[in-house]
Amino acid sequence: MTKSGQHPSPFPTAEQLLRSHHMRVTPQRRLVLSWFLAHPGEHWTAEQVRERLLTQLPELARGTTYKVLNEFVRLGMLEEIPSRDDSLRYGLRLDPHHHFFCETCQRWYDIKPQGLAQLQLNGDDRDRFCVTDVLVTFRGVCQHCQDPSIRL
């Protein structure tokens, strides 16, 4: 625990992350990355991110938001998840994880399933493809939608 009684964040600060990726620290980059660091496990559209940050940085342009998100995806700090409604969702990607998608509330959850280390291509596929990443999405109904008395 810190002196203020809060648990320390498992992640570095936005400024530390930007500097470790040799990026200039701008107000826009710092604010966007800080938003994701404050909401790990959440997945947002670019518009949702921008709407939530406009109160802190009213001059945050739509194009700048997309540019910053795309930079962070390219550098591996954020992930981009295509949704069924053709929108892209962005989430923090500082540690390896996979996803669960609730088909009722349309919410994405970060999960860490077991047994994926044994997942591999079979036969001819091993010769035809070079795997660089494995992304697994489980689909179903989340605990909250099964029992609405459970808080998210």
Buried (B, 14 or more C-beta within 10 A) or exposed (E): EEEEEEEEEEBEEBEEBBEEBEBEEEEBBBBBBBBBBEBBEBBBBBEBBBEEBEEEBEEBEEEBBBBBBBBBBEBEBBBBBEEEEEEBBBBBBBEEBBBBBBEEEEBBBBEEEEEEEEEEEEEEEEEEEEEEEEEEEEEEEBEBBEEEEEEE
